[in-house]
Amino acid sequence: MEYNTPQIVTFDKIGSSQLGYITIAETQKNVPFEIQRVYWTYYTPHDVTRGGHAHKELQQMIFAVSGTIIFNTEDENGKKETFTLDHPTKGLYIPKLVWRDIQFSHNAVLLCLASEIYDEEDYFRDYEEFKKITAQK
Ligand code: TYD
C-alpha cells in the first residue's frame, strides 16, 4: 500500500460478538510512521465543524473509536474527497499538506495517532495561504 494520499485503512479486529473486540495499531506494522503523539477529541456538537487546517509535515492515522466522523479533504493538488469513519476498525491516513474539515455525530470520539509532537508552526490555518503554497509546488 502506498501511503502518500489520504485513504481509509481497515485494521484487523480480534474477538467475537459475545466477548467484544480489540483492534491494534502499531508503528511500521499498520501505521506508516513513528507514533510520537496521541490525542482524542470528544463532545463536539453535531453542528460544529472542526479542523479547518492542513499540516506542513505531520502525518496522522485517525479513528472514530465511537460514533461517526466525516472528513472533507483537499490535497496539495486540489483533489477534494469525503471520507466517513463509521467503525472502530477504520483508520483514515492523512499525509502532509491535506486541508480537512471535520464533522461529528453527537457520540463521536476521534482518536489521532500523529507522527510529530505538537508544533503550531506546522499548521496552515489560513486556506488561502495553503492554496498559495501548494500551487507553487
Ligand atoms: P486543533 O488542531 O486546531 O484541533 P481541531 O482540528 O480538532 O479543531 O487544536 C485545537 C486546540 O488544541 C488548539 O488551540 C491547539 C491545541 N492543541 C495542542 O495544544 N496540542 C495538540 O497536540 C493538539 C492536537 C492541539
py3Dmol code that shows the C-alpha trace and the ligand (Angstrom):
import py3Dmol

protein = """\
ATOM      1  CA  MET A   1       0.000   0.000   0.000  1.00  0.00           C
ATOM      2  CA  GLU A   2       1.281   3.458  -0.888  1.00  0.00           C
ATOM      3  CA  TYR A   3       0.801   5.927   1.883  1.00  0.00           C
ATOM      4  CA  ASN A   4       1.090   9.216   0.045  1.00  0.00           C
ATOM      5  CA  THR A   5      -2.592  10.042  -0.380  1.00  0.00           C
ATOM      6  CA  PRO A   6      -5.462  10.311   2.107  1.00  0.00           C
ATOM      7  CA  GLN A   7      -7.062   6.892   2.403  1.00  0.00           C
ATOM      8  CA  ILE A   8      -9.122   4.624   4.613  1.00  0.00           C
ATOM      9  CA  VAL A   9      -7.139   1.732   6.095  1.00  0.00           C
ATOM     10  CA  THR A  10      -9.092  -1.182   7.551  1.00  0.00           C
ATOM     11  CA  PHE A  11      -7.477  -2.569  10.708  1.00  0.00           C
ATOM     12  CA  ASP A  12      -7.946  -6.156  11.833  1.00  0.00           C
ATOM     13  CA  LYS A  13     -10.142  -6.949  14.791  1.00  0.00           C
ATOM     14  CA  ILE A  14      -9.761  -9.810  17.227  1.00  0.00           C
ATOM     15  CA  GLY A  15     -12.701 -11.134  19.208  1.00  0.00           C
ATOM     16  CA  SER A  16     -16.329 -12.042  18.821  1.00  0.00           C
ATOM     17  CA  SER A  17     -19.744 -10.503  19.271  1.00  0.00           C
ATOM     18  CA  GLN A  18     -20.004 -12.464  22.552  1.00  0.00           C
ATOM     19  CA  LEU A  19     -16.750 -11.117  24.047  1.00  0.00           C
ATOM     20  CA  GLY A  20     -16.198  -7.860  22.218  1.00  0.00           C
ATOM     21  CA  TYR A  21     -13.269  -6.804  20.101  1.00  0.00           C
ATOM     22  CA  ILE A  22      -9.763  -5.399  20.155  1.00  0.00           C
ATOM     23  CA  THR A  23      -8.030  -3.546  17.320  1.00  0.00           C
ATOM     24  CA  ILE A  24      -4.311  -2.773  17.370  1.00  0.00           C
ATOM     25  CA  ALA A  25      -2.309  -0.015  15.715  1.00  0.00           C
ATOM     26  CA  GLU A  26       1.475  -0.451  15.670  1.00  0.00           C
ATOM     27  CA  THR A  27       4.262   1.689  14.309  1.00  0.00           C
ATOM     28  CA  GLN A  28       5.513   0.427  10.937  1.00  0.00           C
ATOM     29  CA  LYS A  29       3.208  -2.610  11.084  1.00  0.00           C
ATOM     30  CA  ASN A  30      -0.049  -0.934  10.108  1.00  0.00           C
ATOM     31  CA  VAL A  31       0.829   2.695  10.847  1.00  0.00           C
ATOM     32  CA  PRO A  32       3.412   4.018   8.349  1.00  0.00           C
ATOM     33  CA  PHE A  33       5.244   6.369  10.752  1.00  0.00           C
ATOM     34  CA  GLU A  34       6.712   6.504  14.234  1.00  0.00           C
ATOM     35  CA  ILE A  35       3.874   7.477  16.584  1.00  0.00           C
ATOM     36  CA  GLN A  36       5.048  10.494  18.591  1.00  0.00           C
ATOM     37  CA  ARG A  37       1.748  11.768  19.930  1.00  0.00           C
ATOM     38  CA  VAL A  38      -1.789  10.593  20.607  1.00  0.00           C
ATOM     39  CA  TYR A  39      -4.776  12.850  21.195  1.00  0.00           C
ATOM     40  CA  TRP A  40      -8.533  12.483  21.215  1.00  0.00           C
ATOM     41  CA  THR A  41     -11.469  14.814  20.826  1.00  0.00           C
ATOM     42  CA  TYR A  42     -14.977  14.306  22.175  1.00  0.00           C
ATOM     43  CA  TYR A  43     -18.312  16.042  22.903  1.00  0.00           C
ATOM     44  CA  THR A  44     -18.109  18.026  19.662  1.00  0.00           C
ATOM     45  CA  PRO A  45     -21.642  19.252  18.892  1.00  0.00           C
ATOM     46  CA  HIS A  46     -23.137  17.958  15.642  1.00  0.00           C
ATOM     47  CA  ASP A  47     -23.416  21.459  14.164  1.00  0.00           C
ATOM     48  CA  VAL A  48     -19.739  22.314  14.716  1.00  0.00           C
ATOM     49  CA  THR A  49     -17.087  21.867  12.025  1.00  0.00           C
ATOM     50  CA  ARG A  50     -13.594  21.315  13.392  1.00  0.00           C
ATOM     51  CA  GLY A  51     -10.319  21.011  11.515  1.00  0.00           C
ATOM     52  CA  GLY A  52     -10.021  23.922   9.119  1.00  0.00           C
ATOM     53  CA  HIS A  53      -6.296  23.405   8.703  1.00  0.00           C
ATOM     54  CA  ALA A  54      -3.544  21.473   6.921  1.00  0.00           C
ATOM     55  CA  HIS A  55      -0.138  20.391   8.174  1.00  0.00           C
ATOM     56  CA  LYS A  56       3.244  21.109   6.646  1.00  0.00           C
ATOM     57  CA  GLU A  57       4.872  17.835   7.733  1.00  0.00           C
ATOM     58  CA  LEU A  58       2.560  15.951  10.086  1.00  0.00           C
ATOM     59  CA  GLN A  59       1.148  12.534   9.150  1.00  0.00           C
ATOM     60  CA  GLN A  60      -1.857  11.163  11.011  1.00  0.00           C
ATOM     61  CA  MET A  61      -3.881   7.997  11.387  1.00  0.00           C
ATOM     62  CA  ILE A  62      -7.315   8.916  12.702  1.00  0.00           C
ATOM     63  CA  PHE A  63     -10.081   6.702  14.099  1.00  0.00           C
ATOM     64  CA  ALA A  64     -13.673   7.177  15.168  1.00  0.00           C
ATOM     65  CA  VAL A  65     -13.459   4.863  18.186  1.00  0.00           C
ATOM     66  CA  SER A  66     -17.091   5.756  18.772  1.00  0.00           C
ATOM     67  CA  GLY A  67     -19.723   7.336  16.544  1.00  0.00           C
ATOM     68  CA  THR A  68     -19.332   8.651  13.013  1.00  0.00           C
ATOM     69  CA  ILE A  69     -16.878  11.254  11.760  1.00  0.00           C
ATOM     70  CA  ILE A  70     -16.916  12.768   8.274  1.00  0.00           C
ATOM     71  CA  PHE A  71     -13.806  14.310   6.733  1.00  0.00           C
ATOM     72  CA  ASN A  72     -13.888  16.612   3.746  1.00  0.00           C
ATOM     73  CA  THR A  73     -10.328  16.806   2.467  1.00  0.00           C
ATOM     74  CA  GLU A  74      -8.398  18.660  -0.205  1.00  0.00           C
ATOM     75  CA  ASP A  75      -4.894  17.530  -1.072  1.00  0.00           C
ATOM     76  CA  GLU A  76      -1.960  19.550  -2.353  1.00  0.00           C
ATOM     77  CA  ASN A  77      -3.120  19.017  -5.961  1.00  0.00           C
ATOM     78  CA  GLY A  78      -6.574  20.382  -5.235  1.00  0.00           C
ATOM     79  CA  LYS A  79      -8.229  16.930  -5.180  1.00  0.00           C
ATOM     80  CA  LYS A  80     -11.297  17.002  -2.938  1.00  0.00           C
ATOM     81  CA  GLU A  81     -12.634  13.853  -1.240  1.00  0.00           C
ATOM     82  CA  THR A  82     -15.040  12.826   1.503  1.00  0.00           C
ATOM     83  CA  PHE A  83     -14.144  10.038   3.940  1.00  0.00           C
ATOM     84  CA  THR A  84     -16.502   8.569   6.524  1.00  0.00           C
ATOM     85  CA  LEU A  85     -15.202   6.869   9.653  1.00  0.00           C
ATOM     86  CA  ASP A  86     -18.154   4.845  10.971  1.00  0.00           C
ATOM     87  CA  HIS A  87     -16.490   1.789  12.523  1.00  0.00           C
ATOM     88  CA  PRO A  88     -13.651   1.383  15.078  1.00  0.00           C
ATOM     89  CA  THR A  89     -11.626  -0.733  12.602  1.00  0.00           C
ATOM     90  CA  LYS A  90     -11.424   2.089  10.064  1.00  0.00           C
ATOM     91  CA  GLY A  91      -8.456   4.446  10.130  1.00  0.00           C
ATOM     92  CA  LEU A  92      -8.042   7.495   7.933  1.00  0.00           C
ATOM     93  CA  TYR A  93      -4.433   8.051   6.930  1.00  0.00           C
ATOM     94  CA  ILE A  94      -3.735  11.716   6.225  1.00  0.00           C
ATOM     95  CA  PRO A  95      -0.333  12.670   4.778  1.00  0.00           C
ATOM     96  CA  LYS A  96       1.115  16.156   4.982  1.00  0.00           C
ATOM     97  CA  LEU A  97      -0.466  19.017   3.014  1.00  0.00           C
ATOM     98  CA  VAL A  98      -4.100  17.941   3.228  1.00  0.00           C
ATOM     99  CA  TRP A  99      -6.731  20.509   4.203  1.00  0.00           C
ATOM    100  CA  ARG A 100      -9.511  18.959   6.283  1.00  0.00           C
ATOM    101  CA  ASP A 101     -12.888  19.960   7.649  1.00  0.00           C
ATOM    102  CA  ILE A 102     -14.388  17.508  10.125  1.00  0.00           C
ATOM    103  CA  GLN A 103     -17.943  16.863  11.341  1.00  0.00           C
ATOM    104  CA  PHE A 104     -19.009  14.591  14.165  1.00  0.00           C
ATOM    105  CA  SER A 105     -22.038  12.640  15.287  1.00  0.00           C
ATOM    106  CA  HIS A 106     -23.038  13.579  18.840  1.00  0.00           C
ATOM    107  CA  ASN A 107     -21.385  10.474  20.354  1.00  0.00           C
ATOM    108  CA  ALA A 108     -18.178  10.585  18.291  1.00  0.00           C
ATOM    109  CA  VAL A 109     -14.751  10.161  19.833  1.00  0.00           C
ATOM    110  CA  LEU A 110     -11.858  10.920  17.474  1.00  0.00           C
ATOM    111  CA  LEU A 111      -8.544   9.246  18.240  1.00  0.00           C
ATOM    112  CA  CYS A 112      -5.489  10.545  16.396  1.00  0.00           C
ATOM    113  CA  LEU A 113      -2.060   8.929  16.125  1.00  0.00           C
ATOM    114  CA  ALA A 114       0.407  11.576  14.994  1.00  0.00           C
ATOM    115  CA  SER A 115       3.926  11.422  13.571  1.00  0.00           C
ATOM    116  CA  GLU A 116       5.231  14.523  15.382  1.00  0.00           C
ATOM    117  CA  ILE A 117       4.812  16.246  18.689  1.00  0.00           C
ATOM    118  CA  TYR A 118       2.589  19.345  18.679  1.00  0.00           C
ATOM    119  CA  ASP A 119       4.002  22.362  16.861  1.00  0.00           C
ATOM    120  CA  GLU A 120       1.750  25.283  15.946  1.00  0.00           C
ATOM    121  CA  GLU A 121       4.324  26.252  13.287  1.00  0.00           C
ATOM    122  CA  ASP A 122       3.411  23.056  11.411  1.00  0.00           C
ATOM    123  CA  TYR A 123      -0.140  24.323  10.739  1.00  0.00           C
ATOM    124  CA  PHE A 124      -1.677  26.129   7.799  1.00  0.00           C
ATOM    125  CA  ARG A 125      -4.754  27.642   9.395  1.00  0.00           C
ATOM    126  CA  ASP A 126      -5.398  30.047   6.521  1.00  0.00           C
ATOM    127  CA  TYR A 127      -6.934  28.289   3.488  1.00  0.00           C
ATOM    128  CA  GLU A 128      -5.699  30.961   1.064  1.00  0.00           C
ATOM    129  CA  GLU A 129      -2.148  30.531   2.352  1.00  0.00           C
ATOM    130  CA  PHE A 130      -2.460  26.728   1.955  1.00  0.00           C
ATOM    131  CA  LYS A 131      -3.639  27.163  -1.655  1.00  0.00           C
ATOM    132  CA  LYS A 132      -0.863  29.662  -2.408  1.00  0.00           C
ATOM    133  CA  ILE A 133       1.929  27.432  -1.054  1.00  0.00           C
ATOM    134  CA  THR A 134       0.653  24.214  -2.679  1.00  0.00           C
ATOM    135  CA  ALA A 135       0.169  25.969  -6.055  1.00  0.00           C
ATOM    136  CA  GLN A 136       3.907  26.761  -6.021  1.00  0.00           C
ATOM    137  CA  LYS A 137       4.908  23.115  -5.578  1.00  0.00           C
TER     138      LYS A 137
END
"""
ligand_1 = """\
25
TYD
P -6.633 21.817 16.512
O -5.516 21.034 15.959
O -6.984 23.118 15.824
O -7.927 20.890 16.628
P -9.140 20.531 15.655
O -8.588 20.298 14.298
O -9.715 19.296 16.267
O -10.109 21.649 15.687
O -6.333 22.086 18.043
C -7.282 22.672 18.911
C -6.519 23.393 20.015
O -5.762 22.455 20.787
C -5.526 24.443 19.515
O -5.580 25.547 20.414
C -4.183 23.763 19.636
C -4.381 22.799 20.784
N -3.596 21.557 20.638
C -2.486 21.326 21.440
O -2.123 22.163 22.304
N -1.778 20.175 21.288
C -2.146 19.226 20.390
O -1.483 18.158 20.288
C -3.291 19.468 19.549
C -3.747 18.467 18.519
C -3.984 20.644 19.711
"""
view = py3Dmol.view(width=600, height=400)
view.addModel(protein, "pdb")
view.setStyle({"model": 0}, {"cartoon": {"style": "trace"}})
view.addModel(ligand_1, "xyz")
view.setStyle({"model": 1}, {"stick": {}})
view.zoomTo()
view.show()
